[in-house]
Amino acid sequence: MPVNIPLELIIGIVSCLLTLMILSYLIGDNPAFRVAVYLFVGVSAGYAAAVACRQVLWPRMIIPLLTGSFGDRVVALFALLGGALLLMKLS
């Protein structure tokens, strides 16, 4: 027989554990603190990337390339080319 645990209870327990892991820095730098920091940084970077893709790249680059006028397509292609050149600079 499955047990139905409310989602609010799980969220509360996870948030309490993460708070304790962050506050464990008061004792000294330890692995629990590092795991919590890496988790927070990873989640915030993923959220920022998702917001950038959904609210900037999709409506301002992909949609004009697919359905825009000729001028919109040219501008989007130049932006895409500039981004590709910037990424090539890393290698």
Residue pairs with C-beta under 8 A, 6 or more apart in sequence:
18 36
18 39
18 40
20 32
21 32
21 33
21 35
21 36
22 33
22 36
22 37
24 30
24 32
24 33
25 33
60 76
60 79
61 76
61 79
61 80
64 72
64 73
64 75
64 76
65 73
65 76
65 77
65 80
68 76
